[in-house]
Amino acid sequence: MAEDKIKVATSDGGILEVDLYIAKQWQPVKLIYEVLDSTNVPENPIDLDAISTETLKKIIEWSNHHKQDEADSADNSENDRNHGEISPWDKTFFNIKQEMIFEIIVAADHLGMTELLDMGCKTVANMIKGKTPEEVRQTFNIPNDLPPLQTAQPITSNENQ
């Protein structure tokens, strides 16, 4: 059935076929379907030019795993989502290069995927937790461009002179 899948174009020229149920959860696709008749599937790929093929494939993998979560989230409070731990599956999913984690975070924000955005941000927060500023710089390859600390000199007053 043609309505079950749509094609999307990525920033690096890739064309991916995506389940319509998953794609409709992405803001750019959702907006197109709100404007068009819901039975009218675009023949040309929908342009997602801010996201690479590799990143979108990871997002699709995450979305496929979490398909059932939306139905389950009605039963759970938002508190569980915001304060809950990262599931073992999500920990494994985010056990990837830092660059890809940040690409997923940016893409999730662009697509309006708050659950994935939250998971990505929690992953980065856990990478930072308990580290000194120098350890954070080393973890994320951030150069130390702060001036060296100067030893504090006592301030002398010239009022008596």
N, CA, C and O atoms as a GROMACS GRO file, in nm:
protein
  644
    1MET      N    1   0.084  -0.119   0.000
    1MET     CA    2   0.000   0.000   0.000
    1MET      C    3   0.088   0.124   0.000
    1MET      O    4   0.175   0.138   0.086
    2ALA      N    5   0.068   0.214  -0.094
    2ALA     CA    6   0.152   0.332  -0.110
    2ALA      C    7   0.140   0.428   0.007
    2ALA      O    8   0.232   0.506   0.033
    3GLU      N    9   0.029   0.424   0.078
    3GLU     CA   10   0.008   0.518   0.188
    3GLU      C   11   0.086   0.481   0.313
    3GLU      O   12   0.098   0.561   0.405
    4ASP      N   13   0.140   0.359   0.316
    4ASP     CA   14   0.210   0.314   0.435
    4ASP      C   15   0.352   0.370   0.445
    4ASP      O   16   0.409   0.374   0.553
    5LYS      N   17   0.406   0.412   0.335
    5LYS     CA   18   0.544   0.464   0.333
    5LYS      C   19   0.550   0.593   0.251
    5LYS      O   20   0.472   0.614   0.158
    6ILE      N   21   0.645   0.678   0.290
    6ILE     CA   22   0.673   0.798   0.210
    6ILE      C   23   0.823   0.806   0.190
    6ILE      O   24   0.900   0.740   0.259
    7LYS      N   25   0.863   0.889   0.096
    7LYS     CA   26   1.005   0.910   0.070
    7LYS      C   27   1.046   1.046   0.124
    7LYS      O   28   0.972   1.144   0.113
    8VAL      N   29   1.165   1.049   0.183
    8VAL     CA   30   1.222   1.175   0.232
    8VAL      C   31   1.362   1.190   0.176
    8VAL      O   32   1.434   1.092   0.158
    9ALA      N   33   1.398   1.314   0.147
    9ALA     CA   34   1.531   1.345   0.094
    9ALA      C   35   1.614   1.409   0.205
    9ALA      O   36   1.566   1.496   0.277
   10THR      N   37   1.738   1.365   0.218
   10THR     CA   38   1.826   1.414   0.323
   10THR      C   39   1.926   1.516   0.268
   10THR      O   40   1.933   1.539   0.148
   11SER      N   41   2.001   1.577   0.358
   11SER     CA   42   2.093   1.685   0.320
   11SER      C   43   2.205   1.638   0.228
   11SER      O   44   2.256   1.718   0.149
   12ASP      N   45   2.242   1.512   0.237
   12ASP     CA   46   2.351   1.462   0.153
   12ASP      C   47   2.300   1.389   0.029
   12ASP      O   48   2.373   1.311  -0.032
   13GLY      N   49   2.175   1.415  -0.008
   13GLY     CA   50   2.120   1.361  -0.132
   13GLY      C   51   2.058   1.223  -0.121
   13GLY      O   52   2.013   1.167  -0.221
   14GLY      N   53   2.054   1.167  -0.002
   14GLY     CA   54   1.994   1.036   0.016
   14GLY      C   55   1.842   1.043   0.010
   14GLY      O   56   1.782   1.144   0.047
   15ILE      N   57   1.782   0.935  -0.036
   15ILE     CA   58   1.637   0.921  -0.039
   15ILE      C   59   1.604   0.798   0.045
   15ILE      O   60   1.649   0.688   0.015
   16LEU      N   61   1.525   0.819   0.150
   16LEU     CA   62   1.487   0.708   0.237
   16LEU      C   63   1.337   0.688   0.233
   16LEU      O   64   1.260   0.784   0.223
   17GLU      N   65   1.296   0.563   0.241
   17GLU     CA   66   1.155   0.530   0.250
   17GLU      C   67   1.125   0.508   0.398
   17GLU      O   68   1.191   0.428   0.465
   18VAL      N   69   1.023   0.578   0.448
   18VAL     CA   70   0.994   0.578   0.592
   18VAL      C   71   0.848   0.543   0.612
   18VAL      O   72   0.761   0.582   0.533
   19ASP      N   73   0.821   0.467   0.718
   19ASP     CA   74   0.682   0.440   0.755
   19ASP      C   75   0.609   0.572   0.775
   19ASP      O   76   0.661   0.662   0.841
   20LEU      N   77   0.493   0.583   0.719
   20LEU     CA   78   0.415   0.706   0.729
   20LEU      C   79   0.382   0.739   0.874
   20LEU      O   80   0.381   0.856   0.913
   21TYR      N   81   0.355   0.637   0.954
   21TYR     CA   82   0.323   0.659   1.096
   21TYR      C   83   0.439   0.731   1.166
   21TYR      O   84   0.416   0.823   1.244
   22ILE      N   85   0.560   0.689   1.139
   22ILE     CA   86   0.678   0.752   1.201
   22ILE      C   87   0.700   0.892   1.143
   22ILE      O   88   0.720   0.987   1.218
   23ALA      N   89   0.695   0.904   1.012
   23ALA     CA   90   0.722   1.033   0.947
   23ALA      C   91   0.622   1.140   0.987
   23ALA      O   92   0.658   1.257   0.997
   24LYS      N   93   0.498   1.102   1.011
   24LYS     CA   94   0.397   1.201   1.049
   24LYS      C   95   0.421   1.259   1.189
   24LYS      O   96   0.358   1.358   1.226
   25GLN      N   97   0.511   1.199   1.265
   25GLN     CA   98   0.546   1.252   1.396
   25GLN      C   99   0.651   1.362   1.385
   25GLN      O  100   0.679   1.431   1.484
   26TRP      N  101   0.709   1.380   1.268
   26TRP     CA  102   0.810   1.482   1.244
   26TRP      C  103   0.740   1.610   1.200
   26TRP      O  104   0.658   1.606   1.108
   27GLN      N  105   0.770   1.722   1.262
   27GLN     CA  106   0.703   1.849   1.234
   27GLN      C  107   0.697   1.884   1.086
   27GLN      O  108   0.589   1.918   1.036
   28PRO      N  109   0.809   1.879   1.012
   28PRO     CA  110   0.800   1.918   0.869
   28PRO      C  111   0.702   1.831   0.791
   28PRO      O  112   0.630   1.882   0.705
   29VAL      N  113   0.699   1.702   0.818
   29VAL     CA  114   0.609   1.611   0.747
   29VAL      C  115   0.466   1.632   0.796
   29VAL      O  116   0.373   1.636   0.715
   30LYS      N  117   0.450   1.646   0.925
   30LYS     CA  118   0.317   1.669   0.983
   30LYS      C  119   0.252   1.794   0.923
   30LYS      O  120   0.133   1.793   0.892
   31LEU      N  121   0.330   1.901   0.907
   31LEU     CA  122   0.277   2.024   0.849
   31LEU      C  123   0.231   2.004   0.705
   31LEU      O  124   0.128   2.057   0.664
   32ILE      N  125   0.308   1.927   0.630
   32ILE     CA  126   0.270   1.900   0.490
   32ILE      C  127   0.137   1.824   0.487
   32ILE      O  128   0.050   1.855   0.406
   33TYR      N  129   0.122   1.727   0.574
   33TYR     CA  130  -0.001   1.648   0.575
   33TYR      C  131  -0.119   1.725   0.631
   33TYR      O  132  -0.233   1.691   0.600
   34GLU      N  133  -0.094   1.827   0.712
   34GLU     CA  134  -0.205   1.910   0.760
   34GLU      C  135  -0.256   2.000   0.647
   34GLU      O  136  -0.375   2.030   0.641
   35VAL      N  137  -0.166   2.041   0.559
   35VAL     CA  138  -0.204   2.126   0.446
   35VAL      C  139  -0.271   2.043   0.336
   35VAL      O  140  -0.372   2.084   0.279
   36LEU      N  141  -0.214   1.927   0.308
   36LEU     CA  142  -0.269   1.839   0.204
   36LEU      C  143  -0.379   1.752   0.261
   36LEU      O  144  -0.390   1.735   0.382
   37ASP      N  145  -0.460   1.698   0.173
   37ASP     CA  146  -0.558   1.598   0.212
   37ASP      C  147  -0.478   1.478   0.266
   37ASP      O  148  -0.380   1.437   0.204
   38SER      N  149  -0.518   1.422   0.378
   38SER     CA  150  -0.440   1.316   0.442
   38SER      C  151  -0.426   1.191   0.355
   38SER      O  152  -0.339   1.109   0.381
   39THR      N  153  -0.510   1.175   0.255
   39THR     CA  154  -0.498   1.060   0.166
   39THR      C  155  -0.407   1.090   0.047
   39THR      O  156  -0.373   1.000  -0.028
   40ASN      N  157  -0.369   1.215   0.031
   40ASN     CA  158  -0.286   1.256  -0.083
   40ASN      C  159  -0.138   1.252  -0.043
   40ASN      O  160  -0.086   1.349   0.011
   41VAL      N  161  -0.072   1.141  -0.070
   41VAL     CA  162   0.069   1.125  -0.037
   41VAL      C  163   0.153   1.193  -0.146
   41VAL      O  164   0.134   1.166  -0.264
   42PRO      N  165   0.245   1.280  -0.107
   42PRO     CA  166   0.328   1.345  -0.208
   42PRO      C  167   0.410   1.242  -0.287
   42PRO      O  168   0.465   1.148  -0.230
   43GLU      N  169   0.416   1.263  -0.419
   43GLU     CA  170   0.494   1.171  -0.503
   43GLU      C  171   0.642   1.200  -0.491
   43GLU      O  172   0.722   1.106  -0.489
   44ASN      N  173   0.680   1.326  -0.482
   44ASN     CA  174   0.820   1.362  -0.467
   44ASN      C  175   0.862   1.347  -0.321
   44ASN      O  176   0.780   1.363  -0.231
   45PRO      N  177   0.990   1.315  -0.298
   45PRO     CA  178   1.036   1.303  -0.159
   45PRO      C  179   1.020   1.436  -0.083
   45PRO      O  180   1.037   1.543  -0.140
   46ILE      N  181   0.986   1.425   0.043
   46ILE     CA  182   0.977   1.542   0.130
   46ILE      C  183   1.118   1.579   0.171
   46ILE      O  184   1.194   1.493   0.216
   47ASP      N  185   1.153   1.704   0.157
   47ASP     CA  186   1.289   1.751   0.181
   47ASP      C  187   1.316   1.770   0.330
   47ASP      O  188   1.251   1.850   0.396
   48LEU      N  189   1.413   1.696   0.381
   48LEU     CA  190   1.463   1.714   0.517
   48LEU      C  191   1.610   1.753   0.506
   48LEU      O  192   1.699   1.681   0.552
   49ASP      N  193   1.634   1.868   0.443
   49ASP     CA  194   1.770   1.908   0.406
   49ASP      C  195   1.859   1.949   0.522
   49ASP      O  196   1.975   1.985   0.500
   50ALA      N  197   1.809   1.946   0.644
   50ALA     CA  198   1.892   1.979   0.760
   50ALA      C  199   1.947   1.853   0.827
   50ALA      O  200   2.016   1.862   0.929
   51ILE      N  201   1.916   1.735   0.771
   51ILE     CA  202   1.951   1.610   0.837
   51ILE      C  203   2.022   1.516   0.737
   51ILE      O  204   1.975   1.499   0.624
   52SER      N  205   2.133   1.458   0.780
   52SER     CA  206   2.206   1.365   0.694
   52SER      C  207   2.138   1.228   0.692
   52SER      O  208   2.057   1.197   0.780
   53THR      N  209   2.171   1.148   0.592
   53THR     CA  210   2.114   1.015   0.579
   53THR      C  211   2.148   0.929   0.701
   53THR      O  212   2.061   0.862   0.756
   54GLU      N  213   2.274   0.931   0.742
   54GLU     CA  214   2.317   0.849   0.856
   54GLU      C  215   2.240   0.888   0.983
   54GLU      O  216   2.196   0.801   1.058
   55THR      N  217   2.225   1.017   1.006
   55THR     CA  218   2.152   1.064   1.125
   55THR      C  219   2.005   1.023   1.117
   55THR      O  220   1.948   0.978   1.216
   56LEU      N  221   1.944   1.040   1.001
   56LEU     CA  222   1.802   1.005   0.987
   56LEU      C  223   1.780   0.855   1.005
   56LEU      O  224   1.678   0.814   1.060
   57LYS      N  225   1.875   0.774   0.959
   57LYS     CA  226   1.863   0.629   0.980
   57LYS      C  227   1.865   0.596   1.128
   57LYS      O  228   1.791   0.509   1.173
   58LYS      N  229   1.950   0.665   1.205
   58LYS     CA  230   1.953   0.643   1.351
   58LYS      C  231   1.822   0.687   1.414
   58LYS      O  232   1.771   0.621   1.505
   59ILE      N  233   1.766   0.798   1.367
   59ILE     CA  234   1.639   0.848   1.420
   59ILE      C  235   1.526   0.750   1.388
   59ILE      O  236   1.438   0.727   1.471
   60ILE      N  237   1.528   0.694   1.269
   60ILE     CA  238   1.426   0.595   1.230
   60ILE      C  239   1.440   0.470   1.317
   60ILE      O  240   1.340   0.413   1.360
   61GLU      N  241   1.564   0.428   1.343
   61GLU     CA  242   1.588   0.313   1.430
   61GLU      C  243   1.528   0.339   1.569
   61GLU      O  244   1.460   0.253   1.626
   62TRP      N  245   1.555   0.458   1.624
   62TRP     CA  246   1.502   0.494   1.756
   62TRP      C  247   1.348   0.498   1.752
   62TRP      O  248   1.282   0.447   1.843
   63SER      N  249   1.293   0.556   1.647
   63SER     CA  250   1.147   0.568   1.634
   63SER      C  251   1.080   0.432   1.623
   63SER      O  252   0.975   0.410   1.682
   64ASN      N  253   1.141   0.341   1.547
   64ASN     CA  254   1.084   0.207   1.534
   64ASN      C  255   1.082   0.136   1.669
   64ASN      O  256   0.985   0.067   1.702
   65HIS      N  257   1.188   0.154   1.746
   65HIS     CA  258   1.192   0.089   1.878
   65HIS      C  259   1.088   0.148   1.972
   65HIS      O  260   1.030   0.076   2.054
   66HIS      N  261   1.064   0.278   1.962
   66HIS     CA  262   0.975   0.347   2.054
   66HIS      C  263   0.834   0.368   1.999
   66HIS      O  264   0.760   0.451   2.052
   67LYS      N  265   0.795   0.296   1.894
   67LYS     CA  266   0.661   0.310   1.835
   67LYS      C  267   0.551   0.294   1.939
   67LYS      O  268   0.455   0.371   1.940
   68GLN      N  269   0.564   0.197   2.025
   68GLN     CA  270   0.460   0.166   2.122
   68GLN      C  271   0.459   0.266   2.238
   68GLN      O  272   0.359   0.275   2.310
   69ASP      N  273   0.566   0.340   2.256
   69ASP     CA  274   0.577   0.432   2.370
   69ASP      C  275   0.467   0.537   2.372
   69ASP      O  276   0.420   0.574   2.480
   70GLU      N  277   0.426   0.586   2.256
   70GLU     CA  278   0.325   0.691   2.251
   70GLU      C  279   0.194   0.644   2.314
   70GLU      O  280   0.130   0.718   2.388
   71ALA      N  281   0.156   0.520   2.284
   71ALA     CA  282   0.033   0.465   2.343
   71ALA      C  283   0.052   0.444   2.493
   71ALA      O  284  -0.039   0.469   2.572
   72ASP      N  285   0.172   0.399   2.531
   72ASP     CA  286   0.199   0.375   2.673
   72ASP      C  287   0.210   0.505   2.751
   72ASP      O  288   0.179   0.508   2.870
   73SER      N  289   0.254   0.613   2.685
   73SER     CA  290   0.276   0.739   2.757
   73SER      C  291   0.146   0.801   2.807
   73SER      O  292   0.148   0.883   2.898
   74ALA      N  293   0.035   0.763   2.749
   74ALA     CA  294  -0.094   0.812   2.799
   74ALA      C  295  -0.120   0.757   2.938
   74ALA      O  296  -0.183   0.822   3.021
   75ASP      N  297  -0.069   0.637   2.963
   75ASP     CA  298  -0.086   0.575   3.094
   75ASP      C  299   0.012   0.631   3.196
   75ASP      O  300  -0.020   0.640   3.315
   76ASN      N  301   0.131   0.668   3.151
   76ASN     CA  302   0.236   0.719   3.241
   76ASN      C  303   0.228   0.870   3.248
   76ASN      O  304   0.185   0.936   3.154
   77SER      N  305   0.271   0.923   3.359
   77SER     CA  306   0.270   1.068   3.373
   77SER      C  307   0.391   1.128   3.303
   77SER      O  308   0.489   1.058   3.277
   78GLU      N  309   0.385   1.257   3.273
   78GLU     CA  310   0.498   1.326   3.213
   78GLU      C  311   0.616   1.328   3.309
   78GLU      O  312   0.730   1.339   3.266
   79ASN      N  313   0.588   1.318   3.438
   79ASN     CA  314   0.692   1.312   3.539
   79ASN      C  315   0.789   1.198   3.513
   79ASN      O  316   0.910   1.214   3.526
   80ASP      N  317   0.734   1.081   3.476
   80ASP     CA  318   0.819   0.966   3.448
   80ASP      C  319   0.913   0.995   3.334
   80ASP      O  320   1.030   0.956   3.339
   81ARG      N  321   0.866   1.063   3.233
   81ARG     CA  322   0.949   1.094   3.117
   81ARG      C  323   1.059   1.192   3.153
   81ARG      O  324   1.174   1.174   3.112
   82ASN      N  325   1.026   1.295   3.228
   82ASN     CA  326   1.123   1.399   3.258
   82ASN      C  327   1.224   1.360   3.363
   82ASN      O  328   1.338   1.406   3.360
   83HIS      N  329   1.184   1.274   3.458
   83HIS     CA  330   1.273   1.242   3.568
   83HIS      C  331   1.322   1.098   3.564
   83HIS      O  332   1.403   1.057   3.648
   84GLY      N  333   1.273   1.021   3.470
   84GLY     CA  334   1.309   0.881   3.462
   84GLY      C  335   1.452   0.861   3.415
   84GLY      O  336   1.515   0.950   3.357
   85GLU      N  337   1.501   0.744   3.442
   85GLU     CA  338   1.634   0.707   3.398
   85GLU      C  339   1.630   0.672   3.249
   85GLU      O  340   1.524   0.645   3.193
   86ILE      N  341   1.744   0.674   3.190
   86ILE     CA  342   1.755   0.633   3.050
   86ILE      C  343   1.749   0.481   3.047
   86ILE      O  344   1.821   0.414   3.120
   87SER      N  345   1.664   0.428   2.962
   87SER     CA  346   1.646   0.283   2.955
   87SER      C  347   1.775   0.218   2.904
   87SER      O  348   1.855   0.283   2.837
   88PRO      N  349   1.795   0.091   2.936
   88PRO     CA  350   1.915   0.021   2.887
   88PRO      C  351   1.925   0.025   2.734
   88PRO      O  352   2.034   0.039   2.679
   89TRP      N  353   1.810   0.011   2.664
   89TRP     CA  354   1.813   0.015   2.518
   89TRP      C  355   1.862   0.151   2.470
   89TRP      O  356   1.944   0.159   2.378
   90ASP      N  357   1.812   0.260   2.532
   90ASP     CA  358   1.853   0.394   2.491
   90ASP      C  359   1.999   0.420   2.524
   90ASP      O  360   2.068   0.488   2.449
   91LYS      N  361   2.047   0.366   2.636
   91LYS     CA  362   2.190   0.379   2.669
   91LYS      C  363   2.275   0.315   2.561
   91LYS      O  364   2.376   0.370   2.518
   92THR      N  365   2.233   0.196   2.517
   92THR     CA  366   2.306   0.128   2.410
   92THR      C  367   2.295   0.206   2.279
   92THR      O  368   2.393   0.221   2.206
   93PHE      N  369   2.176   0.257   2.250
   93PHE     CA  370   2.154   0.336   2.128
   93PHE      C  371   2.247   0.457   2.123
   93PHE      O  372   2.305   0.487   2.018
   94PHE      N  373   2.263   0.526   2.237
   94PHE     CA  374   2.346   0.646   2.241
   94PHE      C  375   2.493   0.616   2.270
   94PHE      O  376   2.571   0.708   2.293
   95ASN      N  377   2.532   0.489   2.269
   95ASN     CA  378   2.672   0.453   2.286
   95ASN      C  379   2.739   0.461   2.148
   95ASN      O  380   2.780   0.361   2.090
   96ILE      N  381   2.747   0.584   2.099
   96ILE     CA  382   2.798   0.615   1.965
   96ILE      C  383   2.893   0.733   1.975
   96ILE      O  384   2.914   0.788   2.083
   97LYS      N  385   2.950   0.772   1.863
   97LYS     CA  386   3.040   0.888   1.861
   97LYS      C  387   2.967   1.014   1.907
   97LYS      O  388   2.848   1.032   1.880
   98GLN      N  389   3.040   1.100   1.977
   98GLN     CA  390   2.982   1.224   2.027
   98GLN      C  391   2.923   1.307   1.915
   98GLN      O  392   2.816   1.366   1.931
   99GLU      N  393   2.989   1.312   1.801
   99GLU     CA  394   2.940   1.393   1.689
   99GLU      C  395   2.801   1.348   1.648
   99GLU      O  396   2.714   1.431   1.619
  100MET      N  397   2.780   1.216   1.647
  100MET     CA  398   2.649   1.163   1.608
  100MET      C  399   2.544   1.196   1.714
  100MET      O  400   2.429   1.225   1.681
  101ILE      N  401   2.582   1.190   1.842
  101ILE     CA  402   2.487   1.226   1.948
  101ILE      C  403   2.439   1.369   1.926
  101ILE      O  404   2.320   1.397   1.934
  102PHE      N  405   2.533   1.460   1.898
  102PHE     CA  406   2.495   1.600   1.879
  102PHE      C  407   2.415   1.620   1.751
  102PHE      O  408   2.324   1.703   1.747
  103GLU      N  409   2.447   1.544   1.646
  103GLU     CA  410   2.368   1.551   1.523
  103GLU      C  411   2.224   1.504   1.548
  103GLU      O  412   2.129   1.562   1.497
  104ILE      N  413   2.209   1.399   1.628
  104ILE     CA  414   2.076   1.348   1.661
  104ILE      C  415   1.999   1.451   1.742
  104ILE      O  416   1.880   1.471   1.720
  105ILE      N  417   2.066   1.517   1.836
  105ILE     CA  418   2.000   1.619   1.918
  105ILE      C  419   1.950   1.733   1.830
  105ILE      O  420   1.835   1.777   1.844
  106VAL      N  421   2.034   1.782   1.741
  106VAL     CA  422   1.995   1.892   1.652
  106VAL      C  423   1.881   1.848   1.560
  106VAL      O  424   1.786   1.922   1.539
  107ALA      N  425   1.892   1.727   1.504
  107ALA     CA  426   1.787   1.676   1.414
  107ALA      C  427   1.656   1.654   1.490
  107ALA      O  428   1.548   1.685   1.437
  108ALA      N  429   1.663   1.602   1.611
  108ALA     CA  430   1.542   1.580   1.691
  108ALA      C  431   1.473   1.712   1.719
  108ALA      O  432   1.350   1.720   1.717
  109ASP      N  433   1.551   1.815   1.746
  109ASP     CA  434   1.494   1.948   1.768
  109ASP      C  435   1.426   1.998   1.640
  109ASP      O  436   1.315   2.049   1.645
  110HIS      N  437   1.494   1.982   1.527
  110HIS     CA  438   1.439   2.024   1.398
  110HIS      C  439   1.309   1.950   1.364
  110HIS      O  440   1.216   2.008   1.308
  111LEU      N  441   1.304   1.822   1.400
  111LEU     CA  442   1.188   1.740   1.368
  111LEU      C  443   1.077   1.751   1.473
  111LEU      O  444   0.967   1.700   1.452
  112GLY      N  445   1.106   1.818   1.584
  112GLY     CA  446   1.006   1.831   1.690
  112GLY      C  447   0.987   1.703   1.770
  112GLY      O  448   0.879   1.678   1.822
  113MET      N  449   1.091   1.622   1.781
  113MET     CA  450   1.085   1.495   1.853
  113MET      C  451   1.136   1.516   1.996
  113MET      O  452   1.253   1.492   2.026
  114THR      N  453   1.047   1.560   2.084
  114THR     CA  454   1.088   1.597   2.219
  114THR      C  455   1.141   1.479   2.300
  114THR      O  456   1.235   1.496   2.379
  115GLU      N  457   1.085   1.361   2.283
  115GLU     CA  458   1.133   1.244   2.358
  115GLU      C  459   1.278   1.212   2.322
  115GLU      O  460   1.361   1.191   2.410
  116LEU      N  461   1.308   1.210   2.193
  116LEU     CA  462   1.445   1.180   2.148
  116LEU      C  463   1.539   1.293   2.189
  116LEU      O  464   1.652   1.268   2.230
  117LEU      N  465   1.493   1.416   2.178
  117LEU     CA  466   1.572   1.531   2.221
  117LEU      C  467   1.606   1.520   2.369
  117LEU      O  468   1.721   1.542   2.409
  118ASP      N  469   1.507   1.485   2.451
  118ASP     CA  470   1.529   1.467   2.594
  118ASP      C  471   1.632   1.357   2.622
  118ASP      O  472   1.722   1.375   2.704
  119MET      N  473   1.620   1.245   2.553
  119MET     CA  474   1.713   1.134   2.573
  119MET      C  475   1.855   1.173   2.534
  119MET      O  476   1.951   1.140   2.604
  120GLY      N  477   1.869   1.244   2.423
  120GLY     CA  478   2.001   1.289   2.380
  120GLY      C  479   2.063   1.386   2.480
  120GLY      O  480   2.181   1.376   2.512
  121CYS      N  481   1.982   1.478   2.529
  121CYS     CA  482   2.032   1.576   2.627
  121CYS      C  483   2.066   1.509   2.760
  121CYS      O  484   2.165   1.545   2.824
  122LYS      N  485   1.986   1.411   2.802
  122LYS     CA  486   2.017   1.336   2.924
  122LYS      C  487   2.148   1.260   2.908
  122LYS      O  488   2.227   1.250   3.003
  123THR      N  489   2.171   1.206   2.790
  123THR     CA  490   2.295   1.134   2.763
  123THR      C  491   2.415   1.227   2.778
  123THR      O  492   2.514   1.191   2.840
  124VAL      N  493   2.405   1.346   2.719
  124VAL     CA  494   2.514   1.443   2.730
  124VAL      C  495   2.531   1.488   2.875
  124VAL      O  496   2.644   1.501   2.923
  125ALA      N  497   2.421   1.510   2.945
  125ALA     CA  498   2.429   1.551   3.086
  125ALA      C  499   2.499   1.443   3.169
  125ALA      O  500   2.579   1.475   3.257
  126ASN      N  501   2.470   1.316   3.140
  126ASN     CA  502   2.536   1.207   3.211
  126ASN      C  503   2.686   1.201   3.179
  126ASN      O  504   2.766   1.158   3.262
  127MET      N  505   2.724   1.243   3.059
  127MET     CA  506   2.865   1.247   3.022
  127MET      C  507   2.939   1.355   3.101
  127MET      O  508   3.059   1.344   3.125
  128ILE      N  509   2.868   1.458   3.142
  128ILE     CA  510   2.927   1.572   3.213
  128ILE      C  511   2.925   1.551   3.364
  128ILE      O  512   3.013   1.598   3.436
  129LYS      N  513   2.824   1.479   3.411
  129LYS     CA  514   2.799   1.464   3.555
  129LYS      C  515   2.924   1.421   3.630
  129LYS      O  516   2.989   1.322   3.595
  130GLY      N  517   2.957   1.497   3.735
  130GLY     CA  518   3.067   1.462   3.824
  130GLY      C  519   3.206   1.495   3.772
  130GLY      O  520   3.305   1.457   3.834
  131LYS      N  521   3.215   1.564   3.661
  131LYS     CA  522   3.345   1.597   3.604
  131LYS      C  523   3.384   1.740   3.637
  131LYS      O  524   3.299   1.827   3.655
  132THR      N  525   3.513   1.761   3.643
  132THR     CA  526   3.565   1.896   3.662
  132THR      C  527   3.556   1.969   3.529
  132THR      O  528   3.540   1.906   3.425
  133PRO      N  529   3.565   2.102   3.531
  133PRO     CA  530   3.564   2.176   3.403
  133PRO      C  531   3.672   2.127   3.306
  133PRO      O  532   3.648   2.120   3.186
  134GLU      N  533   3.789   2.094   3.357
  134GLU     CA  534   3.897   2.046   3.270
  134GLU      C  535   3.862   1.911   3.210
  134GLU      O  536   3.891   1.886   3.093
  135GLU      N  537   3.800   1.823   3.287
  135GLU     CA  538   3.759   1.692   3.235
  135GLU      C  539   3.650   1.708   3.129
  135GLU      O  540   3.648   1.634   3.031
  136VAL      N  541   3.560   1.804   3.148
  136VAL     CA  542   3.455   1.831   3.048
  136VAL      C  543   3.520   1.880   2.919
  136VAL      O  544   3.482   1.837   2.810
  137ARG      N  545   3.617   1.969   2.931
  137ARG     CA  546   3.689   2.018   2.812
  137ARG      C  547   3.754   1.902   2.737
  137ARG      O  548   3.747   1.895   2.614
  138GLN      N  549   3.816   1.810   2.811
  138GLN     CA  550   3.881   1.695   2.748
  138GLN      C  551   3.779   1.602   2.683
  138GLN      O  552   3.801   1.553   2.573
  139THR      N  553   3.668   1.579   2.751
  139THR     CA  554   3.564   1.490   2.699
  139THR      C  555   3.508   1.540   2.567
  139THR      O  556   3.485   1.462   2.474
  140PHE      N  557   3.486   1.671   2.558
  140PHE     CA  558   3.422   1.728   2.440
  140PHE      C  559   3.520   1.803   2.348
  140PHE      O  560   3.479   1.874   2.257
  141ASN      N  561   3.650   1.786   2.374
  141ASN     CA  562   3.754   1.852   2.293
  141ASN      C  563   3.732   2.002   2.282
  141ASN      O  564   3.737   2.060   2.173
  142ILE      N  565   3.708   2.064   2.395
  142ILE     CA  566   3.686   2.209   2.400
  142ILE      C  567   3.817   2.274   2.441
  142ILE      O  568   3.871   2.243   2.548
  143PRO      N  569   3.870   2.363   2.358
  143PRO     CA  570   3.996   2.428   2.397
  143PRO      C  571   3.975   2.521   2.516
  143PRO      O  572   3.869   2.582   2.532
  144ASN      N  573   4.076   2.531   2.597
  144ASN     CA  574   4.071   2.619   2.713
  144ASN      C  575   4.120   2.756   2.667
  144ASN      O  576   4.240   2.782   2.660
  145ASP      N  577   4.026   2.844   2.636
  145ASP     CA  578   4.062   2.977   2.587
  145ASP      C  579   4.049   3.083   2.696
  145ASP      O  580   4.051   3.203   2.667
  146LEU      N  581   4.037   3.037   2.821
  146LEU     CA  582   4.030   3.132   2.931
  146LEU      C  583   4.170   3.180   2.965
  146LEU      O  584   4.267   3.104   2.956
  147PRO      N  585   4.181   3.305   3.004
  147PRO     CA  586   4.315   3.353   3.043
  147PRO      C  587   4.360   3.284   3.171
  147PRO      O  588   4.276   3.247   3.253
  148PRO      N  589   4.490   3.266   3.188
  148PRO     CA  590   4.537   3.201   3.311
  148PRO      C  591   4.499   3.284   3.432
  148PRO      O  592   4.497   3.407   3.427
  149LEU      N  593   4.469   3.216   3.541
  149LEU     CA  594   4.433   3.287   3.663
  149LEU      C  595   4.553   3.366   3.712
  149LEU      O  596   4.665   3.315   3.719
  150GLN      N  597   4.527   3.489   3.746
  150GLN     CA  598   4.633   3.572   3.800
  150GLN      C  599   4.627   3.564   3.952
  150GLN      O  600   4.519   3.560   4.010
  151THR      N  601   4.743   3.563   4.013
  151THR     CA  602   4.743   3.559   4.158
  151THR      C  603   4.691   3.692   4.210
  151THR      O  604   4.725   3.798   4.158
  152ALA      N  605   4.610   3.682   4.308
  152ALA     CA  606   4.548   3.802   4.363
  152ALA      C  607   4.654   3.887   4.433
  152ALA      O  608   4.725   3.838   4.521
  153GLN      N  609   4.664   4.010   4.394
  153GLN     CA  610   4.755   4.105   4.456
  153GLN      C  611   4.674   4.192   4.551
  153GLN      O  612   4.563   4.235   4.518
  154PRO      N  613   4.730   4.219   4.669
  154PRO     CA  614   4.658   4.308   4.760
  154PRO      C  615   4.644   4.446   4.698
  154PRO      O  616   4.737   4.497   4.636
  155ILE      N  617   4.528   4.504   4.715
  155ILE     CA  618   4.503   4.638   4.661
  155ILE      C  619   4.561   4.739   4.760
  155ILE      O  620   4.528   4.738   4.879
  156THR      N  621   4.647   4.823   4.710
  156THR     CA  622   4.704   4.929   4.795
  156THR      C  623   4.636   5.058   4.764
  156THR      O  624   4.602   5.087   4.649
  157SER      N  625   4.617   5.135   4.865
  157SER     CA  626   4.549   5.262   4.848
  157SER      C  627   4.652   5.373   4.836
  157SER      O  628   4.748   5.378   4.913
  158ASN      N  629   4.632   5.460   4.740
  158ASN     CA  630   4.721   5.575   4.721
  158ASN      C  631   4.666   5.699   4.790
  158ASN      O  632   4.715   5.809   4.766
  159GLU      N  633   4.565   5.682   4.874
  159GLU     CA  634   4.503   5.797   4.938
  159GLU      C  635   4.595   5.867   5.036
  159GLU      O  636   4.586   5.989   5.052
  160ASN      N  637   4.684   5.795   5.103
  160ASN     CA  638   4.770   5.854   5.205
  160ASN      C  639   4.891   5.924   5.146
  160ASN      O  640   4.967   5.986   5.220
  161GLN      N  641   4.910   5.916   5.018
  161GLN     CA  642   5.028   5.977   4.959
  161GLN      C  643   5.005   6.118   4.916
  161GLN      O  644   5.096   6.182   4.865
   0.00000   0.00000   0.00000
